[in-house]
């Protein structure tokens, strides 16, 4: 079961693939603003 985080707590690290299929980790952007966009049905 996933652990819930509280506001102000750092997000857990995770990995997704970018538009070119390369892996990208949240920790790669530590200290920078991050915006996630989940586009349903995009391709």
N, CA, C and O atoms as a MOPAC input file, in Angstrom:
PM7 MOZYME 1SCF
protein

 N      0.83900 1    -1.18300 1     0.00000 1
 C      0.00000 1     0.00000 1     0.00000 1
 C      0.88600 1     1.24800 1     0.00000 1
 O      1.88600 1     1.30100 1     0.71600 1
 N      0.52900 1     2.22200 1    -0.77900 1
 C      1.29700 1     3.46500 1    -0.87200 1
 C      1.14200 1     4.28500 1     0.40600 1
 O      0.06700 1     4.34700 1     1.00200 1
 N      2.24100 1     4.90900 1     0.80400 1
 C      2.23000 1     5.77000 1     1.98800 1
 C      1.78800 1     7.16900 1     1.56500 1
 O      2.30100 1     7.71600 1     0.58900 1
 N      0.84800 1     7.74000 1     2.29200 1
 C      0.40800 1     9.10300 1     2.01800 1
 C      1.42300 1    10.08400 1     2.57600 1
 O      2.03200 1     9.83600 1     3.61700 1
 N      1.60100 1    11.19600 1     1.88100 1
 C      2.49000 1    12.23900 1     2.37900 1
 C      1.64500 1    13.43500 1     2.81200 1
 O      0.51900 1    13.62100 1     2.35100 1
 N      2.20500 1    14.22100 1     3.68800 1
 C      1.49300 1    15.40600 1     4.15900 1
 C      2.04700 1    16.64100 1     3.44900 1
 O      3.18500 1    16.62500 1     2.98000 1
 N      1.25300 1    17.71000 1     3.36700 1
 C      1.74500 1    18.93800 1     2.72900 1
 C      3.04100 1    19.40700 1     3.37400 1
 O      3.17100 1    19.41100 1     4.59800 1
 N      4.00000 1    19.80200 1     2.53700 1
 C      5.29400 1    20.26300 1     3.01300 1
 C      6.33700 1    19.16800 1     3.11300 1
 O      7.53100 1    19.44500 1     3.23000 1
 N      5.88400 1    17.92100 1     3.06700 1
 C      6.81000 1    16.78700 1     3.12100 1
 C      7.36900 1    16.54200 1     1.71000 1
 O      6.62400 1    16.64700 1     0.73500 1
 N      8.65900 1    16.22000 1     1.58200 1
 C      9.21000 1    15.94000 1     0.24900 1
 C      8.51900 1    14.74500 1    -0.40700 1
 O      8.17000 1    13.76900 1     0.25700 1
 N      8.33200 1    14.84100 1    -1.71200 1
 C      7.72400 1    13.73800 1    -2.46200 1
 C      8.70500 1    12.57400 1    -2.55500 1
 O      9.91400 1    12.79400 1    -2.62300 1
 N      8.21100 1    11.35700 1    -2.55800 1
 C      9.10300 1    10.21100 1    -2.72200 1
 C      9.67800 1    10.20100 1    -4.13800 1
 O      9.03600 1    10.66700 1    -5.07900 1
 N     10.87400 1     9.67400 1    -4.27900 1
 C     11.50400 1     9.59700 1    -5.58800 1
 C     10.77600 1     8.55600 1    -6.44200 1
 O     10.34700 1     7.51800 1    -5.94000 1
 N     10.64400 1     8.84500 1    -7.72100 1
 C     10.05500 1     7.89000 1    -8.65500 1
 C     10.65800 1     8.11900 1   -10.02700 1
 O     11.31100 1     9.13300 1   -10.27000 1
 N     10.43300 1     7.17000 1   -10.91900 1
 C     10.98600 1     7.25000 1   -12.26800 1
 C      9.87100 1     7.07300 1   -13.29800 1
 O      9.01700 1     6.19800 1   -13.16200 1
 N      9.89400 1     7.92200 1   -14.33400 1
 C      8.98400 1     7.83100 1   -15.47000 1
 C      9.81400 1     7.94000 1   -16.74100 1
 O     10.99500 1     8.28200 1   -16.68000 1
 N      9.22200 1     7.65900 1   -17.87200 1
 C      9.93000 1     7.85800 1   -19.13800 1
 C      9.46700 1     9.16000 1   -19.76900 1
 O      8.29800 1     9.53300 1   -19.67200 1
 N     10.40600 1     9.84600 1   -20.41900 1
 C     10.06500 1    11.10100 1   -21.08200 1
 C      9.49600 1    10.82200 1   -22.46700 1
 O      9.29900 1     9.66100 1   -22.82700 1
 N      9.23100 1    11.85500 1   -23.24300 1
 C      8.61400 1    11.70900 1   -24.56000 1
 C      9.49900 1    10.93700 1   -25.53500 1
 O      9.01500 1    10.42700 1   -26.54500 1
 N     10.78800 1    10.85200 1   -25.23600 1
 C     11.71500 1    10.11900 1   -26.09700 1
 C     12.01100 1     8.71400 1   -25.58200 1
 O     12.85100 1     8.00500 1   -26.13600 1
 N     11.30900 1     8.31500 1   -24.51100 1
 C     11.48300 1     6.97900 1   -23.95400 1
 C     12.64400 1     6.83400 1   -22.98400 1
 O     12.96500 1     5.72100 1   -22.56700 1
 N     13.28200 1     7.94700 1   -22.61700 1
 C     14.41000 1     7.90900 1   -21.68700 1
 C     13.89900 1     8.00400 1   -20.24800 1
 O     12.97300 1     8.76800 1   -19.97500 1
 N     14.48700 1     7.23900 1   -19.32400 1
 C     14.05700 1     7.32700 1   -17.92800 1
 C     14.44900 1     8.65400 1   -17.28900 1
 O     15.54600 1     9.16700 1   -17.51500 1
 N     13.54400 1     9.19700 1   -16.49400 1
 C     13.78300 1    10.45100 1   -15.77200 1
 C     13.31700 1    10.23800 1   -14.33900 1
 O     12.20300 1     9.77000 1   -14.10500 1
 N     14.17300 1    10.58400 1   -13.38100 1
 C     13.82800 1    10.43500 1   -11.96800 1
 C     13.49300 1    11.79400 1   -11.37400 1
 O     14.07500 1    12.80900 1   -11.75800 1
 N     12.57000 1    11.80900 1   -10.45200 1
 C     12.22700 1    13.04100 1    -9.76300 1
 C     13.45900 1    13.64100 1    -9.09300 1
 O     13.62900 1    14.86000 1    -9.08200 1
 N     14.30800 1    12.79900 1    -8.54300 1
 C     15.51400 1    13.28800 1    -7.85400 1
 C     16.46300 1    14.01700 1    -8.80200 1
 O     17.32000 1    14.76700 1    -8.33500 1
 N     16.34400 1    13.82600 1   -10.10900 1
 C     17.16900 1    14.55400 1   -11.08300 1
 C     16.88700 1    16.05500 1   -11.03400 1
 O     17.70600 1    16.85600 1   -11.48400 1
 N     15.72900 1    16.43600 1   -10.49000 1
 C     15.30300 1    17.83100 1   -10.46900 1
 C     15.26300 1    18.42200 1    -9.06200 1
 O     14.60600 1    19.43600 1    -8.82400 1
 N     15.96400 1    17.78500 1    -8.13900 1
 C     15.96100 1    18.26300 1    -6.74900 1
 C     16.35800 1    19.73400 1    -6.68300 1
 O     17.37300 1    20.13100 1    -7.25500 1
 N     15.56300 1    20.54300 1    -5.98800 1
 C     15.83200 1    21.97100 1    -5.84900 1
 C     15.25600 1    22.81800 1    -6.97100 1
 O     15.39800 1    24.04100 1    -6.95700 1
 N     14.60200 1    22.18100 1    -7.94900 1
 C     13.99600 1    22.91000 1    -9.06500 1
 C     12.48900 1    22.67600 1    -9.04900 1
 O     12.03700 1    21.63100 1    -8.57900 1
 N     11.70800 1    23.62000 1    -9.54900 1
 C     10.25400 1    23.39600 1    -9.62600 1
 C      9.93900 1    22.28000 1   -10.62600 1
 O     10.58300 1    22.17100 1   -11.66900 1
 N      8.96000 1    21.46700 1   -10.30000 1
 C      8.55200 1    20.35700 1   -11.17300 1
 C      7.04000 1    20.40200 1   -11.35800 1
 O      6.29300 1    20.55700 1   -10.39200 1
 N      6.59500 1    20.26600 1   -12.60000 1
 C      5.16400 1    20.18400 1   -12.91600 1
 C      4.94600 1    18.87900 1   -13.65700 1
 O      5.58800 1    18.63100 1   -14.67800 1
 N      4.05200 1    18.04400 1   -13.15800 1
 C      3.71700 1    16.79500 1   -13.83200 1
 C      2.43000 1    16.96500 1   -14.59400 1
 O      1.46000 1    17.51000 1   -14.06800 1
 N      2.40800 1    16.50500 1   -15.83200 1
 C      1.19500 1    16.55200 1   -16.65500 1
 C      0.92500 1    15.14900 1   -17.16400 1
 O      1.72900 1    14.59600 1   -17.91400 1
 N     -0.18800 1    14.57100 1   -16.76900 1
 C     -0.58200 1    13.25300 1   -17.21500 1
 C     -1.63400 1    13.43100 1   -18.29500 1
 O     -2.77400 1    13.80300 1   -18.01500 1
 N     -1.24000 1    13.16000 1   -19.52900 1
 C     -2.13300 1    13.35100 1   -20.66800 1
 C     -2.79700 1    12.03500 1   -21.01700 1
 O     -2.15100 1    11.12500 1   -21.53800 1
 N     -4.04800 1    11.93400 1   -20.73900 1
 C     -4.78200 1    10.69100 1   -20.96900 1
 C     -5.04800 1    10.50900 1   -22.45600 1
 O     -5.58800 1    11.39400 1   -23.12000 1
 N     -4.66200 1     9.34800 1   -22.96500 1
 C     -4.93200 1     9.01300 1   -24.35600 1
 C     -4.03000 1     9.71600 1   -25.35200 1
 O     -4.32000 1     9.71800 1   -26.54800 1
 N     -2.94100 1    10.31300 1   -24.88500 1
 C     -2.02600 1    11.02400 1   -25.79000 1
 C     -1.06200 1    10.05000 1   -26.42200 1
 O     -0.46000 1     9.23900 1   -25.71800 1
 N     -0.89900 1    10.10500 1   -27.71400 1
 C      0.12300 1     9.35300 1   -28.47000 1
 C     -0.15500 1     9.42000 1   -29.91900 1
 O      0.59000 1     8.85200 1   -30.71800 1

